[in-house]
Amino acid sequence: MIVMKVFSRNVFWGAALTSREKQGPLYFPVGSVEGKEALVILSQVRLVDTKRLLRKSRVLDEDIFEELKSALQRTLFS
């Protein structure tokens, strides 16, 4: 899961990840996560309780995160 925005200590807005290779406008590649190439599933963004987080795997580069935010805006608000 990618944390997109933190609302409080208990809730954040997050996007689901997958390691399956898929093509299309609803998938955004973010690079390697835990040794596997990962894609964000843009259609699976939701509010999540922080208790569901187990560990922090890595931090995305700022450029990739900005591109991801733009892709989410185009997908959700177009």
Legacy VTK file of the C-alpha trace (Angstrom):
# vtk DataFile Version 3.0
C-alpha trace
ASCII
DATASET POLYDATA
POINTS 78 float
0.000 0.000 0.000
1.202 3.498 -0.828
0.321 6.175 1.732
-0.985 9.131 -0.267
-2.215 11.448 2.512
-2.277 11.178 6.294
-5.416 12.544 7.933
-4.678 11.652 11.555
-2.642 9.215 13.639
-5.271 6.584 12.889
-6.367 7.110 9.273
-4.647 7.624 5.920
-5.637 7.623 2.254
-3.782 4.822 0.490
-3.485 3.135 -2.897
-3.197 -0.630 -3.305
-0.130 -2.257 -4.886
0.209 -5.357 -7.025
3.220 -7.273 -8.330
1.344 -8.757 -11.294
2.344 -7.279 -14.619
-0.641 -5.401 -16.020
-1.107 -2.737 -18.662
-3.696 0.009 -18.881
-4.673 3.416 -17.581
-5.516 2.100 -14.083
-1.988 0.854 -13.328
1.014 3.025 -12.444
4.529 1.507 -12.112
6.479 2.599 -9.016
9.578 0.411 -9.308
10.855 -2.361 -7.091
9.249 -3.073 -3.701
10.721 -5.917 -1.645
12.511 -7.293 -4.709
9.472 -7.308 -7.017
8.335 -4.774 -9.583
5.232 -3.065 -8.201
2.285 -1.256 -9.750
-0.228 1.008 -8.019
-3.832 0.110 -8.808
-5.303 3.576 -9.298
-8.891 2.353 -8.973
-8.252 0.924 -5.496
-7.692 4.054 -3.424
-9.383 4.114 -0.018
-9.246 5.263 3.582
-7.276 2.822 5.729
-6.734 2.441 9.463
-3.054 2.749 10.399
-3.335 -0.483 12.409
-3.318 -2.324 9.065
0.254 -1.209 8.331
2.860 -3.787 9.277
6.103 -2.135 8.209
7.582 0.591 6.073
9.213 -0.898 2.996
10.585 2.179 1.246
9.989 5.815 0.355
9.176 6.736 -3.251
11.286 9.277 -5.077
9.608 12.683 -5.071
9.359 12.723 -8.896
7.595 9.340 -9.003
5.246 10.384 -6.185
4.293 13.601 -8.037
3.617 11.602 -11.228
1.498 9.174 -9.192
-0.530 12.051 -7.720
-1.148 13.421 -11.227
-2.205 9.985 -12.506
-4.626 9.637 -9.569
-6.131 13.062 -10.258
-6.649 12.199 -13.937
-8.179 8.816 -13.043
-10.458 9.929 -10.222
-11.497 13.417 -11.279
-11.624 13.357 -15.099
LINES 1 79
78 0 1 2 3 4 5 6 7 8 9 10 11 12 13 14 15 16 17 18 19 20 21 22 23 24 25 26 27 28 29 30 31 32 33 34 35 36 37 38 39 40 41 42 43 44 45 46 47 48 49 50 51 52 53 54 55 56 57 58 59 60 61 62 63 64 65 66 67 68 69 70 71 72 73 74 75 76 77
